[in-house]
Amino acid sequence: MSYRDEAYHLYQGAQFTAHSGIDFEKYALEELKKLWRATLNKGMHGICFSMYEDGQEPGDIISEEQVERRIKILKPYAQWVRSFSCIEGNEHIPRIAKKHGMKTLVGAWLGDNLDDNEKEIEALIQLAKEGVVDIAAVGNEVLYRNDLSLEQLLEYIKRVKKALPTIPVGYVDAYYEFSRHPELVEISDVILSNCYPYWEGCHIDGSLAHMQQMYGQALHAANGKRVIITETGWPSQGGSLRGAESSEENAMKYFINTQVWSKKQDIDIFYFSSFDESWKTGDEGDVGAYWGLWDKHEQLKF
């Protein structure tokens, strides 16, 4: 998940505000909850899979049973599921999602441990050859974290593309990285863009327009290639970042607006995230644990 520092990265080109959002002034809290639930029941394009229960964290080996239980919860609400790794039990996600009729955006997690990167890349290729990968993502915010050089990242992408010539291959990062690195656009079959108004300190009232600007920048950089918003969301509690306040009300508003816009403009969005995960704090602070549509007990929040 993206943590943004103080700087905005606004696109100065054409304004992309095709939908200005719902007028929430007339909605009391209980009515807002009903609208949130109705919006969820209409279904989403995609959802980011949250892997870990309380007491678990990356590095733990997760069982098929746990993955299947969570996939069954998500299946009625999303057509696609996005995974972030291909090892330590994450390989169960695309296999089980496919079994339940969902499409998959499958990610190999790349970092500064080259041995682990090899495991991830080989596992991604294996899953694709099993027929359970619809889109392959080689790395997530690697450049943002400065874990690898651009040249190293491009080599991993080339390797996966060569191994999987019939599957769309891309790389996930913050929307502005594709403007900064046209080599990423050139090598990618699809542009996989993370867009977080919250992490840029945007007030909820301007959040949809700001996210549309982020998408517009990625669309401009893509030079006609398909752009997918691979992450966007809003925390339901945990603090604030300048004008961005984490609250249940704001989390509901942001979800509703993104889904209405996604459907109206036929824009593919993977919402972040499915379940709250207690381990996600650290640099993000307390808000990291509260991005789910479901709480950590796998119950819908509203």
Secondary structure, DSSP 4 states (H G I P E B T S, - for coil): -----S------SS---S-----GGG--HHHHHHHHHHHHHT-EEEEEPP---TT--TTSPPPHHHHHHHHHHHTTTEEEEEES-SSTTTTHHHHHHHHTT-EEEEEE---S-HHHHHHHHHHHHHHHHTT--SEEEEEESHHHHT-S-HHHHHHHHHHHHHH-TTS-EEEEEETTHHHH-HHHHHH-SSEEEE--SGGGT--GGGHHHHHHHHHHHHHHHHTTS-EEEEEE---SSS-EETTEE--HHHHHHHHHHHHHHHHHHT--EEES-SB--TT--GGGGGGGG---SB-TTS-B--
